[in-house]
Amino acid sequence: MSIPTVDALDALESESIHVFREVAGEFDRPVILFSGGKDSTLLVHLAVKAFAPAPVPFPLLHVDTGHNYPEVIEFRDALVAKLGLRLEVAHVQDWIDDGRLVERADGTRNPLQTVPLLDSIVEKKFDAVFGGGRRDEERARAKERVMSLRDAFGRWDPRKQRPELWNLYNGRHAPGEHVRVFPISNWTELDVWRYIQREGIELPSIYYAHQREVFRRDGMWLAEGPWGGPRGDETLERRTVRYRTVGDGSCTGAVESTATTLDEVIAEVTASRLTERGATRADDRLSEAAMEDRKREGYF
Amino acid sequence: MGENTRDLLRFATAGSVDDGKSTLVGRLLYDTKSVLADQIEAVQRASVDKGLTTPDLSLLVDGLRAEREQGITIDVAYRYFGTPTREFVLADTPGHVQYTRNTVTGASTAELAVLLVDARNGVVEQTRRHAAVLALLRVPRLVLAINKIDLVDYDQAVLEAIAKDFAGLARSLGFADDAVVTIPVSALVGDNVVERSPHTPWYEGPTLLGHLESVPVTGPEADAPFRLPVQYVIRPRTAADARSADASRWGDLHDYRGYAGQVASGTVRPGDEVVVLPGGHRTTVASVETADGPLAAAAAGRSVTILLTDDIDLSRGDVIAAADAPPRVTDELDATLCWLAEKPLRPGARLLLKHGTRTTQVIVGDLRDRLDTDTFALEQPAELAINDIGRVALRTADPLPVDDYADIRATGGFLLIDPPTGNTLAAGLVGDPLVLVDLPSRAPSTPGP
């Protein structure tokens, strides 16, 4: 039998499990947003632990920009099969094809995820939507609630947030409204990595150093793909890189790294001088309040 | 695990406008190297834009655009930093707009609060209000950070006078002397925040970070009787369910019925005699399960799944409690409310009450009194307005297993919710957790109606 501890990772795990169970107890149709990235993979791991030995009582939803890394999609499908989960996929391409969305001039599809997400929530009548957002990621997220009400338009109004007291979450909502739930709000990037190591959680291979053809843009290493490639005097070169976040291929940069193991990744994250979003997410650089603006519109 | 084990302290900051709280928090983050290069560069750019010669660390904790535009902080912000021995979750509560709402929110999950005062002003009205809210919410430990000591020339006499003044206030609010520590700091310069100041040789206590690293992370709940509000009943229904969840480890799940919840207080062990409330069935804990296997014991804060020896009817909303020290089951509550909504509370209001994992209807009876947080005098109110603290009588539709908030925070706290909008209206505290000492104006608590 294991000995109880007050270890920080145990405390964070217990808090996250508590949130999953509250939602299971109070909502009719929850769903976990799942991209195959490390934060959403952590969410799924925690959900499995929250309800073991019964299965996770929610499906997964992937809002798929189509700008994927094949390794991540393989990983996603293998995990879903292994755990016997149900996966729904909303393809951004479908929205572009039927004219509900228009491709952006810069080719980035991350901001385009909001409409398919909101449409899926309405269509499937999801009332609680789990996301892997963490408050340490970005300053607009520092003020996000664990359970955050969205109106019928999916909008976040930071001035109308409910006070969140003790561990008593108030998820009441009117028909048409839904609640975004962030079970790993209080985890830091380093907590996530340490826990992944402790629990032996598998991740897509692109989180570890590998050789890839990349080109330099805005200080980031971007990979060539269906979203485009080098322009002007940008040139492809072979580099040893890894990804710190998994997002739309057009705007998620790799970092140069030789970290091929979890120990090396943790050492690198510990020593890192840049935040994971600041280093590798062009979508957060669109404006000073980029995340805040996207959150208000219903982004996750 | 093992040598890498670090524990977690949740704490809150409170202070009035211009006490330099944002700078102090920025300093803690900066000096613990919790701020990364891109964030520092952003702050340096913004500082230059503002015509400053040194980086304004308060910009590190700058939040939403509306806040930047107005130069104020609207909402509680959560910050994270760590040292080799401990991780910190900091609830940074703004001082002026809706101070009760924000302080109550930040304090509700804190094991310690850092209250800031300006060394030039000492204990002011806001300090008294904040301290009263922290006392009411039963934050176990307080730090009085006397900031801007550089602006009083590190004068020991000034600091001792403020410390003495505050000690009297803390004592009258029921804080034990050893629960309060006073630390002279300059957030701007960095004195005694992370680095010991060369200017305060007369100060022998810890730096702020040193203190935060050494205080116990657990509150009084650890030693209180066992409570666990049931969140969810785990019943794998089919053989297919069991297979998908790695049946080999779990064995036969045919009769598995697990009660999932987070230990609210005390410790639970297999073999413990428990009572299930409000029903009143007594039974024994067969096993304390987690996905990683059974535990010999689980302490407050741990999420577990309890298996009981008897097959009894139990569902979400019930509380499993120590049989020899159970909570009382009642549908009539004397409670203290922190009113957080624009819409005032009047007697006769029909609302919802969320306690633990149960939500029930509630009718508000008499408004007994309202606390004047400036004078600590009690008044007879016609209503409770936003940011008011007052005592009320409540009657609930279902009986609730409750403890006095002063005894167990987790089973003594509740929410009041507005049925039409679903908004959270109040933080509720069972009983009268604010003990005012040497304040003759405070009437003794009266028994229920």
Interface residues (C-beta under 8 A of the other chain):
Chain A: M1 S2 I3 P4 T5 V6 D7 A8 D10 A11 L12 E13 S14 E15 I17 H18 R21 E22 A24 G25 V48 K49 A50 F51 A52 P53 A54 P55 L83 G84 R135 D136 R139 A140 A142 K143 L149 P158 R159 Q161 R162 P163 E164 L165 W166 N167 L168 N170 R172 H173 A174 S185 N186 T188 L190 D191 R194 R198 S272 R273 L274 T275 G278 A279 E288 A289 E292
Chain B: M1 N4 T5 R6 D7 L8 L36 A37 D38 Q39 D62 G63 L64 R65 A66 I74 D75 V76 A77 Y78 R79 Y80 G82 R86 E87 V89 R101 N102 V104 T105 S108 T109 V217 T218 Q231 Y232 I234 R235 P236 R237 A240 D241 A242 R243 S244 A245 D246 A247 R249 W250 L253 Y256 A260 G261 Q262 T267 T290 A291 D292 G293 P294 L295 A296 A297 A298 A299 G301 R302 S303 R316 L340 L352 K354 H355 G356 T357 R409 A410 G413 F414 L415 I417 G422 N423 T424 A427
